[in-house]
Amino acid sequence: MGGVCALVGESLQPLFDCEVVWRGDRIVEIKGDSSGRLQDVERIVLPSFINAHTHIGDSIAKEAYIGLSLEEAVDPHKGLKAKIISGASKNDLVKAMRSVLEQCVSLGVTHLIDFREGGLEGLSLGREASQGLGVDLLLLGRLATPPSKDRILENQGFTDSELEELYKVCEKGEGLGVSGANEYSDKMLTQIREVVRGQNKLLAVHCLESHETRVRLEGVLGRDEFQRCYNTLKPNVFIHMTDATPLEVTYASSMGVVVSCPRSNAALGNGFPPLTQILGCGGGLGTDNVMVNSPDMFREMEFAYKCLVATTRKPFQRVEDILKSATVNLRPLLGLKPLEADAEADFMVLNIGELRPFWNLHSLIVNRAQRENVELVVRKGRKLYEKPASR
């Protein structure tokens, strides 16, 4: 592929009049010129998107959250989401999830880190939905039935049958996705950590999604939600951190990575995450529940950038940090490299000819590019999507 502008390396440095060569599933060579005219750029090659937090299982419940609080919408015990999913047929669930994954591919997403409800059966349905699409759906599972509130307050551990299920779910998936520290006792959080670490897999948790989740059990257990996640669970990935202080973002980032979901936080009335700090620590970006949002990383980036400026009331010049959060920041966690020689051939091609003239290449992608600009999506050297030729 020649005559393109490629965004290479961890810094997404533009190379102009570039040639990208791949053989099989690996990039062999990238040659280009670091100097060039922005106005001459028509096609951009950049790393494919990593949607770092999704719930594709509730794609059968799009817009059902309207008028509901966070707890009313997604509480695993009594939320509307759980009721809708439990009442749906397996065929309808798979069909809805597959439709969303097809949409993701056409939007430049090759990897999703998904919180998968429903225990072992939920993992099986997710695998079925992604069959043959080529997208890398990393499923983080959980127990089919969450423990009761009484057991949490009494600091009980998992039963033997629950532990066996938890082990199998972790084994069959890419790890475990914890709905929140408030849904488990301290003993259970320790057991979850030990199960995941014993299998050397991913451990992610919703944390500080709102101020209410921070303090919900603090008066009973003596520690707030973040303290229990950081000191007891010790995850690889902290999801949301909407109510986090800059120091808490630093602590979480020293242990793993922080993934923010600004559109979801806004839609559910939980505020806006401390994104300046999260980006400064190499955080990721996710679209969260399909019930609430489309899985569109272009829309997520634009919303994140403009709300960051609005909430801080200060200009934010490093717009490339937003793009990095959607493309390269999570790659080390998944054992992947950015766009460079010897990396897996995972990339997309954008045709931005109709968006010229422009003054900032990274900002053009973050704030103006959309699905219509996606010309080609490649995963491991295989073409997953090609824009149909116009008639």
N, C-alpha and C positions, 0 to 999 in steps of 0.2 A: 504494500500500500504506500504510494508515494504522493508528494506534493501536498502534504497535510501539515497542520500544526499539532504537535503532540505535547501533552502536559506530562512531563517525566519526573521520576523520583518522588521522594517524600514531600518535596516542596512544590510539586506541580509546576516546575519550571518550563516555560514554553520553548519549544524548539520549532523553528520555522522551516519551510520547504523540506519537510522531514520525510524520511522513508522508514517504515516499520516493517520488519521482516519476522515472520514466525514460521516455525516448522513443527508440525504435530501440535502438542499442547503448550509449547514454550516459545517465548519471544527470543529470537536469535540475535537481532541487532536493531538498534535505533540510531539513525544518523540524521543530523540536521544542523541548523545554524541558530545560534542563540540570539542573533539580531535579525529583525525583519519588520515589515510593516503590518500593523494590525488590520489595516483596511484591505490587505490582500488575502486575508484568511477567509476561506470558504468552508473548510472542513476541519473539525477538531477531533483528535483522538485523545481520549482520557480514560483513566481507570473506571471500570464499571462501578455502579453504586453498591454499597453494602447497607442494606436496610437493617440497622442494628437492633431494632426491637419491634416485633409485630405480634399480633394475635389474629392470625388468619381464620381461626376457628369461629369467630363471631361475624364472619362475612355474610352469614345468613340473617344477620340482625341489623343491617345498615340503617342508620338514623333512628333506631329505636331508643336511643339515649336521650332524645330531646325532652327537656323539661325535668330531667333527673339529676340528682347529685351523683358524685363519684360512687358512693356506697350503694345507692339505689340502682345504678347502672351495672356495676361490675363486681360487687361483693360476691365471693365464691359460694357463700351460704344462701343468700337470699336475693342477689341481684337479678335484674331482668335478663341480663345476658345468660346466666346459668339456666334460667327457666326456659328461654327460647331454645338454647342448644339441646337441653335434655328432652325437649318435646319434638325435635326435628328428626327426620329419618337419616340414616347413614348416607344414603344416596344423595339426599339434598345437601347434606353437609359437605360431602366430597365435591359435588358439582359446584357449590358456591366457592369453596377454597380453590379449586382448580381455575375457575374464572379469574379470581384475584391474582393467582400466580402467573397466568398468561398475561394479565395486564402489567404485572411487575416487569416481566421480561421485555415488553414493548417500551417500558419506561427506563430501560438501562440497568435494571437491578439483576445481578447474577447471584447474590448471596442474601439470605434472610436469616436472622436469628429470631426464632419464633418460640413464644411461650405456648406450649401445647397442653391444653386441658384434656381430661378424660382418661388419664392413666395409660395403660398399654394399648387399649383400643384407640385412644386419641392419637397415639403415635402412628398406629397402623393406618388410620384414616388420612393423616397428614402425608404419609409416604405414598398412599394411593393417589392422592390429589396431585402430587408432584411428578408422578410417573411419566417419563418420556419427555418432560419439558426442558431438561438440561439445567434448570436453576438449582442452586445449592441451598436446600432448605434445611437449616440446622435446627433440629427440634429439641427444645429443653422441656422435659416432661415434669409431671407432678402426680400425686396420688389421685385416683379417680374420685374419692370422697374426702373432703378436708376434715380434720379433727374437730370435735365440738369445742365450743367456747369454754365449757366447764373444765375440760381436760387441759386447756391452755392455762387457765387461771390457777389450776392445781399443780402446774409444772410437771405434768405427766409426760412420759416418753411415748414413742410409738409402740404399738403392739407388735408381736412377732410377725403377724401376717402383713401389717403395714410396712414394716422394715423390709420384708421379702419383696413386696410390690415395689417399694421405692428403689431397691437395688436393681430389680429387673427393668424398671422404667429408665433408670440412669444408664444401664447397660445397653438397652435398645436404642436410646436416643444419643444426643451429643452432650448430655448432662441434665441438670435440673434447673427449672425456673421457679423460684419461690414467689408466691403471690404477695408476700409481705411478712415481715417479722411478727406483726400482730396476729397472724393466722397460726402461729406455732409457739409452743413453750420454749424456754431456754434449752431444755433437754432435747427437744425435737430439733432445734436449730443446730445443736452440736451433732446430733445423729445425721442430719442432712449433710453437714460439712464432711463428716467422716466417710459417708457413702460416696460422695463425689470425689473427694481426694483419693480414696482408695482405688478409684478407677481412672484417676488423672483426666477428668473431664471438666467441662465448663459449669460454673455455678453462678447464676444471676439472680438478682432480687429487685423487686420494686421497693424503693426506699425514698422516704420524704416526698411522696407525691403531693402531699398537702400538709398544712400545719396540723390538721386534725389527726392525720395518721401518725405524725411525730409524737403527739402527746397522749394518744388513745389509752395506752396501758402503762404510762409512766408512773401514775399514782399507785398502781397495783404492784408493778414489778421493780420499780425503783430506777429504771433506766428508760430513756426514750428510744424511739425506733432506730435512729441512726446508731446509737451506742450499742444496741443489741446486734445490729447487722455487722458493725465494724469489729466489735470485740468477740462476738460469739460465732456468727455465721462465716465471716471472712470470705466474701464472694470474689469472683473474678470481675463481675460486672454489676455496677450500681445503676439501676434504671430510674430515671426522672430526676431526683434530687432537687425538685422544684422549690422546696422550703429550706434548702441547705445554705449554710453560711460559707463564705469563701474558704475558711479554714477547714470545714467539713469536706468541701470539694477537694482540697489538697490532700487530706487524709485518705479519702476514698480513692483518689487517683494514684496514691502511693501504693495502694493494695491491689488495684485493678484498673478498670476504666469506667468512666461515667458516660452514660448514654442519655441524652435528653430528647424529649418528645414534645416540642413547644405547642404544636397545633392541638394535640390531645389535652395538654394541661389547660390551654385556653378554653377549649370547648366544654370541659367539665368544671370550669370555674375555679381552677386551682392556682392561677397566677402564671408567672413566667419564670423559667429557671434562671439561675445566675450564669448566663451563657458565656459572658466574657471570661469568667474563671474556668468554666468547663472547657472552652475552646483552648485556653492557655495551657491546660493540662492534657491536651490531645484527646478530648472526648469525641464521642460518636453521635450520630443522629438516627432516630427511628420514627416511624409513622404511627406506631402503637396499634390500637384496636381498629380493625376495619369497620366495626360497628360505628365508630366515631369519624374516622378519616379515610380518604382514599390512600392507597399505598404509593403516593406520588412523591418522590424525593425532590423533584423540582419545586413543587409547592411548599414542601417542608423547609427547604433551604431559603426560599424567598421570604416566607413568613418569619423564620428564625432571624434572618438578617435585619429585616425592617422593624420587627418588634424589639430586637436588641437595641437598635438606635433609639426607638421611641421610649423604651423603659429607662435607659441610661441618660437620655437627652444629651448625648454626646456623639459626634461623628465616629464611625468605626471604619478605619481605612483597610484593615487586614481582611477584606472580604474573602480572600483565598482560604482563610481558616475555616469558613463555613463550608466551602467546597471540599476541603481536606476531611472534615468530619463526616462527610457523606461518601468519601471514596477511599482514602488511604489510612486514616487513623486506626481503624479496626483490623487492618490486614495483619499486623504482627500477631494479634490474638488468635487469628485463624490460620497462622502459619503461611501467610501470603506476602508477596512483595508488591511494591507499586509498579508503575509502568517503567520497566527497565529490562536490559538484557538478562536472560536466564530466569525471568519471572514467568509465571503462568500467563498464557495469552487470554487475559480477562479484560476486555475493554469495550468501549462504545465509540461510535463515530457520530458526531453531530454535524449537520449541515446548517450553518448559520449565515449563509449568503443573504437571505432576506432580512436579517437583523442588522446588516451594515448600514451606515457607518457606526462605529462605537469606539470608546476610549479606554475601556478596561475589560480585558478578556475574561478574567475570573468572575467579575461582576456580571458580565453578559450571561454566563452560564447560570449563575445563582439567581439572578433577578429577571431574566427574560426567556431563557431556553425553556422548552416544553416538549411534550410528547411528539408533536409534529416535526421537531428538529432531529429526532433520533432516526438515523439512517441505517445503522447496523449495530448489533449487539453480539459479542463473541465471548464464549466461556470455554476455557481450555482448548482454544483454537477452533472450536466448533461454532458455526453460525447459529445462534438461537433465534434471532429476529432480523429481518431485513424489510425496510419500509417498502410497501408495494409501489410499483411504478405508477406515476400519475397518468391518466388517460387523456 
